[in-house]
Amino acid sequence: MKKLINSPDEVVADALVGVAAAHPSLRVDVKERVVSRAAQTRVGKVALVSGGGSGHEPLHGGFVGLGMLDAACPGEVFTSPVPGQMLTAAQRVDGGAGVVFVVKNYTGDVLNFQLAAELAEEEGVPVQTVLVDDDVAVQDSTYTAGRRGTGATLFVEKIAGAAAERGDSLAEVAALGRRVNAASRSFAVALTSCTTPAAGRPGFDLPEDEIEVGVGIHGEPGRSREKIRPAREIVADALAAILADQPLESGEEVIALVNGMGATPLLELYIVYGEVAALLSARGVRIARNLVGNYVTSLDMAGVSITLCRADAELLALWDAPVDTPALRWGV
């Protein structure tokens, strides 16, 4: 294993020190493992808190800032944060209007955020939870009951975050987040495994000429192992899986995310995006907005995930609203 780390035991702490040094707009509490906005939450504004295991950067700490999250709780690599972190984050960013927890559907995250919500309620902080479960590849997986939460997390955090900024109530922000999740579907393909610093070796074996179709963001098995083939065919199969779960009719609009898993160059991601755009255009579906790049990664895994969110005028307006975070910035 060759990685730019000091020690496998200090990877997350050392990374947080770097985040603090790079982004003075953030308050990074290395001891409590909470990344929040440096500025206090506006009184009466709903706060958004998310989190999960580290290794998926820029998710979630990279999405803390104006128009998205108020705080993020990074766990150890591929390990859920603990309820105490989430409670600290909720108390720190509550502006008196309550807190929305955005939770990817992984068993540890779900249980810990649920306990944190109960603790926060006892402390007088009302909480609503938005569960993200957009991955259509498998019904259950190594770490989940039900579908996994993946790329749609970014859509939920962006759009619900914009709603919170415009002054929506706690119930309205949470309802909007759930609507975005319901409108979103994802599918991922891995070309290689990833290596966690603690393990020091690939998480699973994948022969040089094979791909894992429908892989999870921790390397959980997908639907099948198949031979590598042209990107055009891989994208067609991924889109077929997404559209089988959520058909899109001619004339509809989507927000599209072509997301790198950490070790796939932009050259290849744009090839994938070109295929996505061509296939959707052939069906009469218009990509109204898009993102291409590394947003929900899996350490050094090579591969790609595709996420489509069925859009309407309100979702597009909230998507276009100003955002200023380390990983997303426009309109400011």
N, C-alpha and C positions, 0 to 999 in steps of 0.2 A: 504494500500500500504506500503510495506516494501522495501526500497531502500537505498543504501549507497550514499546518497546525503546530501548536506548542506541545499540547498533550491531549490525548483522547478524552481525558476527564474534564478538560477545561474548554472544550470547543465552544459551547454555547456562551459561557461567561466571557470568553475572549472576543467572540463575535459581537456581543452586546456592547462591550467597551468600544469596539470599532464603530458600531452604529452611533453611539453617543458622540464620538469624536467627529463623525462625518455629518451628522444632522442635528445642529443646535436647535432646530424647531421641535425636537422631540425631547421628552424627559425619559431617560433610561435608568431604571432602578435595577442595577445588576443583582443586588442581593435578593430583592423580592421577585425578580424576573417579571417585571412589568414595563412595557413600553407605552408611553402615553404622550399626548400633546403637551408641549411645554406650557402653553397657555391654559388657563382654567376654562372649564366648560361654561359656555354662556348660560346664565340663569334661565331656566325654563326650556332649555334645549334637551331633547332626548339624546342620550349617549349610546354609542355602539361599542361593544366589546367582543373581541373574538380571540381565538388562540388555538393552539394545537402543538403537536410535536414540531421541533425544529427540523430543518432539512428541506423545507418547501419554499425557501426564500425566493422572491420577496414576500410571499404570504407568511405571516400576517403583519409583522412589524413594518414592512415596507408600504403598507396601506393605512398607516396611522397619519392623520392630518386632516386639514379642511376638506369636507365633502365625503369623507369615508369614515374610518374608525376613530374613536376617541382613545382606545387603548387596545393593546394586544398582550397576550400571555404566552410566551414561548416555553414549551416544555423541553426536556432533553430530546436528542435526535430521535424522531419517530416515536416519541413517548408523550402521552397526554400531560399537560400542565395539571397542577393540583388545585383543589377547590380554594385553598387559601390565596393562591395567586389571583384567581378570578374574583374572589371577594374583595381583595385589596384594590384590584383594578376598578371594580364597580363603585366602590366607595370613593375612590380618588377622582373619578370622572363624572359622577352623578351631579347633574345640574338642577336637581329638584323635580325633573320630569320623568325620571326612571331610566332604566337601562335595557337595551336589547342585546341579548347574547346571540351571536351568529355562530352556530355549531355545526361542524362537519360531522356527518353520521359515521362515527367510529365509536365503538362501545365505551372505551375509556373516556373519550371526550364527552360523550353524552351523559354518562353517570357523574362525572366530576362537575360539569356545568350545571347539572340538575341539582346537585348538592349545594353548589355555590349560589344558585338562585334561591334556594330555600334559606340559606344563611343570610343572604342579602335582604330578603323579605323580612326576616326577623330583626334586621338592623334598620328597617324602615326604608329600604330602597326597593321600589317595585321593579320587577324584572319580567320581561317576556322573551321567549326563546324562538329563534328561527332555525329550524333544522334543515341542513342542505344535503340532499340525496339525489344528485343528478346523473350519476354514472349508470348507464344502461347495460354495461357489460355483463354483470352478474347480479343475481337477486340478493345473495348473501356472500360474504367473503370471510377471509381469515379473521378480520377485525370487526366485522359488522353483522348486525341483523338488519336486513334490508339493504338498499343500494348505498354505495359509497358517496361521500361528498367530495367533489373535486373542483373543476374549473368554475362552476356556477357560483362558488363562494365569492369570487371576485365580483361577479355581477350583483349579487345580493349586497355585498358591502358597499359597492359604488352607488347603486340606486337607492337603497335604504338610507345610506349616509346622506345623500342629497336631500331626501325627504326630511330627514332630521334637521338638516341645515335650514330648510324653508319653514320649519316650525310645526311639522306634523306632530300629532300626539303619540304617546307610547303605543297605543293600540294600532294607530294608522301606520306607523313605521314598521311595526312587526307584520302587519297584514300585507304591506307592500313587499317586504322581504320574502314572505311565503309565496306571494304571487310570482315574484321573479324566479324563485326556485321551481315552482310548478311549471313555469314556461321554459325551463332550461333542461337540456340533455347533453351528456358528454360521453366520449369514448376515447380510449387511449391505447397506444401500441408501444411496446418497448423493443429496442434493438439490442440493448445490453442491460445487465443488472446494474445496481448501484452498490457502493461500498460505504457502510457506516463506519465512522472513525473507531468506535468501540470494538466492532467485530474485526475490522482490518482486512476483510475479504468480501468478495461479492455475495450479495444476499441470496442469489440463486444462480444456478448454472443455465446458461443459454448458449447453445452452440453457435458458432460464427455465422452459419447460414440459416439461422432460424430467428423468428420474432415471436414475442408473447403478445397475443391479440386480446385486447380487453384488460390489460394489466392495471393494477391499482397503484396509487402514488407511493406506496411503501414496497412495491414489488409483489403485491399479492397476486396470485395466479389469475389469469383472465379466462377467456373462453376456450382457447386452444393455442397450441404451438404450431406454427406454420413456417414454411420456407419463405425466405426473404424474396420479395418481388418488386416490380416497379412501384414508385410512389403512387402513381395514378390508380393502381389496383387496390393498394392498401387504403387510400382515402375513400375510394368508392365503397369498400366494405364497411369502413367506419361510419360513413354517412348513412349507408343502408341500415345499420344498426340503430342509429339515432332516429332516423325517419320512420323506422318500423315502430318505435316506441312513441314517437310524437310526429305524426304526419304533418307536413306543411303543404299548403295549397298554393297554386299559382297566384301571385299578387300579394302574398304575405311578405313581411319584412322581418329580418333577424339582426341581432347583434352576434357577431362571430368572433370566437377566440381560437386562434391556433397557438397552442402553448407548448413551448419546449420543456422537456423534463430535466434539463440541466446540462446536458452534454451534446446537444444537437445544434449545429451552427445555423445562423439565420438563413444562410443560403438554402438549406434544406427546408426550413420552416416556410420560407416564401414559395418554394416549389409546392409544398402541401397547401398553402393558402390559395395558390393559383388553381389547383385542382378543386378545392372546395368551392371557390367562386364560380368556376366553369360548370360544375355539376349542379349547383343551386340555380345558376342562371338558366340552365337547360330546363329546369323544373318551373321557372318563372318566379323563383324566390329571390328577393333582392336583399343583399347584405347592406343594411343601412349604416352600420358602424362596425368597426373591426379592431382587433388587437392581434399583433403577431410578435411573439417574443417569449421570454422566460418569465412566467408570472406565478405558476404553481408547480414548483420543481420537485424532483426526487433525487436530491444530492447530485451525483454525477451520472445518473441514468441517461442513456441516449434513447430518444423516443419522442413522441408527440401525442398531445391530447387535443381533441376538437370539441368545442362547446358551442352550442347554438341556443340563443334565447329568443323566443318569439316576441317581437317588439310591437308596441303601439305608440301612439303619440306621447302619452304620459311617460312611459318608460324611456323613450328617446330623449325627451326634454330633461329628465332627471339624469340620464347618462351624460348629456351635454353640459350639465351644470358644473360650475368650477370645482376643480379638485387640485389639491396641492399636498402630495405625499412624496416620500422618497421614490416610489416606483411608478406613480401615475401623476401627471401634472398637465392640466389644460384649463383655459378659461380664466386664468388669474394673471 
